[in-house]
Amino acid sequence: MGQIVLLQVAGMDCGACERRIATVLGRIDGVSHVDADHAAGRVRVRFDAGRTTVDVLMAAARERIGQASRSRVAATRRSSHEFGPAERY
């Protein structure tokens, strides 16, 4: 089932930013799903904690968004049961 982390990403300003960060995070070994929302400044990532870590995800997000602007990335760890049915993937 995996874990879910919600990254708050400052500096993700447009749809192109969403696609870039989703692509970068989606290529990390252990990541099974990425949902980026530039309007909310959030990226929700489902991942296997045995194959990657939140720190790796945050570093990749910082590096990718930071290439275009100054960015700040924070993480909120949540398990899948904390999301409502419409939010699960």
N, C-alpha and C positions, 0 to 999 in steps of 0.2 A: 504494500500500500504506500509506503514512503512517508516522508515528512513534508510539511509545507512551511515555507518562510515567506513573509510579506516584506519586501524591500521598499522603503520609502526613498525615492530617488529625486533629488533636486537637480534640475538641469536637463530633464527629459522634457523637451518643449513641443514636440510635434510627432506626427505619425511615423515619420522616418526614424526618429529616435526610438520609438516603440519597436519597430522592426529590427533595427540594429541591435538593441539590447536583447531582444528575444532570440535573435540568431546567435549572438555570442553566448548567452547563457544556455541555450538549447544544445550547443555543441559540447558542453562540459559533460564528461563521463558521469553518469548517475542521475542526470537531470531528465525527467520524463515529460514535463510540461511547463511552459512559461506563458503567463498571461500578463502583458504589459499594458498600462493605461496612462498615457502621458497627461491627460486632463487631471487625473487624481494624483499623478506623480508616484504611482505604485507599480510594483512588479511582483506578481505572485508566482512562486516557483515550487513545483513538486520535485523532490529529489530523494535519492537513496543515501542516507547518512553513512552507510558503509562504503560508499564510493566517492563521495565528495563532502565538503563541509560548507557551512554558512559563510565562513571566512573566505573560502575560495570564490563563492558566488558574489560576495560583496566586492572583492578585489576585481573580479572581471567586470562588474557593473561600473565600478569607479573608473577603471581603465578605459572602458568603451565610451562612457558618457563624458569623462574627463578630457577626451580627445577633442571634443567640440566646445566644452565650457567647463567652468569650475563646477564640481559636483559634490554633493554630500549624500552618502548612502547609509541608511540605518536599517536594522533588521528587527522584525518581530517574529519570534518563533511561535508557530501554532501547529497543532496536530489537525488532521483532517476532520476529526469529529467536532471541532469547534466551528466549522463552517456549516451553514444551512445547506440543504440539498441542492439548491440552485448554484451554490458556489463550489461544490465539489467537482473534481475532475479526475 
